[in-house]
Amino acid sequence: MYENDYLVTPEQMRTLEQLTDQAGISYAQMMENAGKALAEILLEEYPDKDNFLFLAGTGNNGGDCLVAAFYLKQAGKQVEIAMPLGEPKTEISQNAYQRVLKSQIPVLMEDQVYTIENESNFKTAEIIIDGLFGIGFHGELPKKIGNILDRLFFEKIPIVACDIPSGGDGLTGQVSTGTCLADLTVTFGAEKIGMSQYPLREYCGKIRVADIEIPKSAFHRINFAKCLTMKYVRNTLPKRKPADYKNKFGHALVIAGSSRMRGACVLASMACMRSGVGLLTCASAEQALSALSVRMPECMCLPLETDSDGFFLNSKGNQDLLKSAMQNKSAILIGCGMGVTEQTRELLKFLLAESESNKCPVILDADGLNAIASCIEYIPEGRTILTPHSGEAAKLLGISTEEVQKDRIASAKKLAEITGAIVILKGAGTIITDGEQMFVCNAGNPGMARAGSGDVLAGIVTALVAQSMQSFFDINIRSNPEPAGMIDHEIAKYYEKQIYHRNLINAAYAGVKLHAVAGDRTAEKMPMPYMLPQDMIDSLQDIL
């Protein structure tokens, strides 16, 4: 058994199996490997259980169960098999079925499964293994299958899903009515990407990844999504040397808050400073800056002109102040608590256009996203990070929130493609993508579902962008705008672009993971209902 950080689509899994077959490990051998691994995990997870009931489908997923049943019988366990959909339809699963029959394992076929007389088969089982439908399933379960799975739920018998809970969509994470609610899912080769998204993630229970001998070379040939790992985060964070000084770690500009939403700029700014940025300037309403100065005197303040409701004006004075403030910054965060008015919309357009002068990265969050939703062509391509939740993503895409939630993976990818930005689609199973690379965060908890959590995330990401971009700007843009030397000018520019992009996506990756882990650390200290976003800022110190 092994664990990896790959997240594969059903189509990618089929490609991996094809490549494995071409490498000399046949489909029959892969089924043997999967079934044997499933049996071993069952024995490991449930060492005191003796009675196992397999629900086997007609495809290769059912065949995996048949192989596992054979090995459990060999281990001296009591095993029964129910096949409510009929006999196996693939050659290799039919071969597994014939071996089961020769082993004299009891098999219930189709109508036998549904009869009142056979309800005892479910009640006497100590563990039930669901292998009815595999990773290619989508749509709705047949009613009779949903009824069986519902009955198992009420029997309160532990359920183990084979590869994926029946009724779950391995691509989108959606579930059918009657989907199997598993205590454990044993998935083969790699976790399926739909299993990282809700609601399916909740139906998987604990997830174990079983090795079926897919060669490493096969994984290297496919562009997979990956789970965020702290190991990678630690490798990407800036290393501090004894002679370093504050300017080495970037100067971030936070344009956020209003007199009505003062806490947004406070939380974003505090999270930014706690995440290691060298210098921070916050531009906001006077009342918000007063609150910030009390909490964090380390931040420089830039008061902006506001309307009678306390929201920023698109005035000449504000434009001049912000234009000057944007010079020599290594990251700019815009939006948290800014409000959405005609004035803030126009000011945002000005800021995005002005940021072009020094190619500074821009992080758009909250009201920054709402304000730009009607004119996304203003979003700077190639140097922007967007941090929407599903509702904000829906506005940017011009669709409903429900449509985004039905396929968060596709929605995040599409938003990245049409804006040229790196997208952090927040929520359970947060997704980070630039349209090609994709990462999913499997950390975090419901205690983080509070107003202000997004402000904290935005501040963390801004700090990491500022730090990672500082040396890039010093070398490649400000001090050396025309790369010289032996390397061709166009090639040098190409590599500059690649490094710039890598820095941004690394910062997005690390920021999301640190935010989620800080939330988990906070949940270890206090009950989730009592958690506040500011507690997560304090928990950052516990991570590294």
Protein Blocks (a to p, Z undefined) as FASTA:
>chain_A
ZZdfbdcdfklmmmmmmmmmmnopafklmmmmmmmmmmmmmmmmmmmbcbdcddddfblm
lmmmmmmmmmmmmnopacddddfkbpcfbfklmmmmmmmmmnopacdehjlmmpmklmmm
mmmpmbdcdffbcfkbgcjddfklmmmmmmmmmnopacddehiaghiafknopacehiac
dfbdcdehiacfklmpcfklmmnmpaddddehiafklmmmpccdddddfklmmmmpccdd
fkbcfklnopadddedjfklmmlmmmmmmmmmmnopabdcddddfklmmmmmmmmmmbcc
ddddddfkopacddfklmmmmmmmmgopabdcehihnbpafklmmmmmmmmmmmmmnopa
cddehjlmmmmmmmmmlpcghiaccdddfklmmmmnopafklmmmmmmlmmmmmmmmnop
acddedehiacdehlaccddfedcfklmcghjlmmmmmmmmmmmmmmmmmmmmmmmmmmm
bagdjbdfklmmmmmmmmmmmmmmmmmmmmmmmmmmmmmmmmmmpcfklpcfklmmmmmm
mmZZ
